[in-house]
Amino acid sequence: ALAKTKERRSTLTKQVPDEGARAVLEVALTLPKAQCACLGMLLQFLREVAEKSDKNKMSIQALAVIFAPSLMKTPDNMPPQAIMRDMPVAIAATKVLLENAYA
């Protein structure tokens, strides 16, 4: 099962040309199976929302801004200034996940 998971991970990440995006996807694929499946379903749904952005004004960027704080949890003891400083990275990672939801 582990070999099959590694093969699947390798196949999926090879489809993504950007090295940074590949790294984000590789980390997401290390989640336990149930959490990975749940994240995948959420991202696919959000991608469908973004595909209708001409009507709902919810682009991938807007969805990344909204969902990054929930998807990229910070430690409870992290100072608010550090959270705000690091938020652009969390938004960028969330955007990568959304852009590759169907990968």
C-alpha positions in Angstrom: 0.0 0.0 0.0 2.8 2.4 0.8 4.5 1.8 -2.5 1.2 2.4 -4.3 0.8 5.7 -2.4 4.3 6.8 -3.3 3.7 6.0 -6.9 0.4 8.0 -6.9 2.1 10.9 -5.2 4.9 10.8 -7.8 2.5 10.6 -10.7 0.4 13.6 -9.4 3.3 15.8 -8.6 5.1 15.2 -11.9 2.1 16.7 -13.6 2.8 20.1 -11.9 5.7 21.9 -13.6 6.4 24.5 -10.9 8.8 23.3 -8.2 7.2 25.3 -5.4 3.7 24.1 -6.4 5.0 20.6 -6.5 6.4 20.9 -2.9 3.0 22.2 -1.6 1.2 19.3 -3.3 3.7 16.7 -1.9 3.1 18.0 1.6 -0.7 17.8 1.1 -0.4 14.2 -0.1 1.3 13.2 3.1 -1.9 13.8 5.1 -3.7 10.7 6.3 -5.9 9.1 3.7 -9.2 10.4 5.1 -8.0 13.9 5.6 -6.4 13.9 2.1 -9.7 12.8 0.6 -11.6 15.4 2.5 -9.2 18.2 1.5 -9.4 17.0 -2.1 -13.2 17.1 -2.1 -13.2 20.6 -0.6 -10.6 21.9 -3.1 -12.5 20.4 -6.1 -15.7 22.1 -4.8 -13.9 25.4 -4.4 -12.4 25.0 -7.8 -15.9 24.6 -9.2 -16.9 27.8 -7.4 -13.9 29.6 -8.9 -14.9 28.4 -12.4 -18.1 30.5 -12.0 -16.2 33.6 -10.8 -17.7 35.7 -13.6 -21.0 35.4 -11.8 -20.0 35.0 -8.1 -16.8 37.1 -8.0 -15.0 34.3 -6.2 -11.8 33.8 -8.1 -9.1 31.3 -7.0 -7.2 34.2 -5.4 -10.3 35.4 -3.4 -11.0 31.8 -2.3 -7.3 31.4 -1.2 -7.5 34.5 0.9 -10.7 33.3 2.6 -9.7 29.7 3.2 -5.9 30.0 3.9 -6.4 30.9 7.6 -8.5 27.7 8.1 -6.4 25.4 5.9 -3.0 26.5 7.0 -3.4 26.4 10.8 -0.8 28.3 12.8 0.4 27.3 16.3 -1.8 28.7 19.1 1.1 30.4 20.8 2.2 32.3 17.6 2.0 36.1 18.0 -0.6 37.9 15.8 2.2 39.9 14.1 3.9 36.7 13.0 0.6 35.2 11.7 0.0 38.3 9.6 3.6 38.3 8.3 3.3 34.7 7.2 -0.2 34.9 5.8 0.9 35.7 2.2 2.8 32.3 2.2 -0.3 30.5 3.4 -2.5 32.2 0.8 0.0 31.3 -2.0 0.1 27.7 -0.8 -3.7 27.6 -0.7 -3.8 29.1 -4.2 -1.5 26.3 -5.5 -3.8 23.7 -4.0 -6.8 25.3 -5.6 -5.1 25.6 -9.0 -4.1 22.0 -8.9 -7.4 20.6 -7.5 -8.0 18.4 -10.5 -4.4 17.3 -11.0 
